[in-house]
Amino acid sequence: MTVSDLAALPDFRPRFRSGVFELPVHHMRGGTSTGLVLWERYCPQSTGLREELLRHLQGVPLAGRHPGNRQITGLGRGPATSNKVFFADVEQGASGPRLVSTLAQLANEHGDIDWSVNCGNMSASLLLWALDTGLVQSSEIEIRNTNTGVLTTSRMTQRPDGTFVTAEIPGVDGAFPSVDLFLHDPVGSKTGKLLPTGAAEDVVGGLRVSCVDVAVPMVIAAAADFGKTAHESIRELEADTAFMATLREVWIEAGLRMKLKRRDGQPMTREEVARSETIPKVCIVGAPQHGGTLSVRYFTPQTAHASMAVSGACCLAAAAMVPGSVAHRIAQGLPAGTPEFSEVEVGVENPAGTLQATVVARLAAGELQVRSAAYRRSTQILLRGHVPLYRASAALVDDLRRLTDR
């Protein structure tokens, strides 16, 4: 099926109904995140109109801040893990067709949109979306993410009857279509460096942390330095206001030391790091209790994560292999690094269970080199259909009409 053929399918085209413009969407779950996947062909190219569209779809404020907003006018669900939207399309890669994706991260109480990071969990939904729409026919395809430039290979397995092989993962009840995602050259996703500060360990506010950038920039702290174990419930941690305030100061300062940048390439200010919904991620780590490599409590960073983001798991797994890092000192059962690339599996214990991440790496002259990192997720289509844009501006409607008529 060609793109032009697909564009003619009435179920997948935008439409006017009762005088209101309606956009086709897939509401999906990828891993432990939920959100929307949109075909970029039918979405505005200008940032202003694109962001207006996102606010309508997710039910966030069109302007200003609305504390306690419940997103009852849209499809968002409150926490950052359920406020994600992917724009996706197909392009020609070096070895054939590949998906290209752009992630928008929203928050429930304001309309600011973060375009700076990818989401490993929601990325698990992209191949199923592309197969469901008919944009691709292969059950293995490369995905290029425009937010980070990271290339991922997504692989699903279909049985002869067309059904997918399933998997169960921590944080999701039951077995659903299984997706294996391989991150290629994941080091330095935002900073260009494995260790953005140049050190395996830093001291921030008297606390030991490691700043590592593999798939996502993350601040890794020893739970014991906060008087914690990394076995506490999320509710218990969030209720400890002194801990949360200290952790916040640590990741803000560490984020500045990492020299994180905005999308336009300019350094993030303290205020921008402080209000960021996406970078840097932060976690506290402690000894494992259930046969894993280490235990973690992960923050996105403004809110605690009920399980563990897969990009964060890949970063933490790599960090555990960096000699002298906070994670390396705490990790249990990891083999010694070798001068040859080899696969090392790291079990990341989190509130929902143990997430397995595999790192392909080697130690060269005492420094870790990471070639790839892989993780397994499951995915599902929650709903496919059209969303009416009741309050869309005239400019947005005109732009969408133009895209529909071309």
PyMOL commands that set and color helices and strands:
alter all, ss='L'
color gray80, all
select helices_A, chain A and resi 3-7+10-12+40-42+47-58+80-82+120-123+126-133+223-226+234-239+241-257+270-275+310-319+326-330+394-405
alter helices_A, ss='H'
color red, helices_A
select strands_A, chain A and resi 15-17+20-30+33-39+84-93+96-105+140-145+151-155+166-167+176-184+202-204+207-213+217-222+281-286+294-299+342-350+353-364+367-388
alter strands_A, ss='S'
color yellow, strands_A
deselect
rebuild
show_as cartoon
